[in-house]
Amino acid sequence: MHLLTIPPGGRAKAHLHESHETAIYVVSGTSGTWYGHRLEHHAVVAAGDLFYIPAGMPHLPYNPGPEPCVAVIARTDPNEQESVVLRPDLEALVPEMAPAADSVA
């Protein structure tokens, strides 16, 4: 588990975690996530919401709000960054938003 903060207007790069699942609990703020094999699905979560991302599911989280989004992230692999696969081929499939951060969520 770890605590993640996405600043206002911030976003990750499109990626997936090929070997583990992710469960997210939003503590404060709002986050949107494009997800699916072609990032064809979209969800918005806010404080008190839970969000689940299965292993191998491409996703791209971002913060559309005026305040930081803080979430508790739990993954099924203690070495969670080991199975991160960046998907730059999916970047053009999402609407224009803030530039991608150097880290992924």
WORA-V610505 format. One line per field, one symbol per residue. ss: DSSP state (~ for helix, > for strand, _ for the rest). A space follows every 50 residues. Layout:
# WORA-V610505
ss=???
This chain:
# WORA-V610505
ss=_>>>>>____>___>>>____>>>>>>>_>>>>>>_____>>>>>>___> >>>_____>>>>______>>>>>>>____~~~~>>>_~~~~~~_______ _____
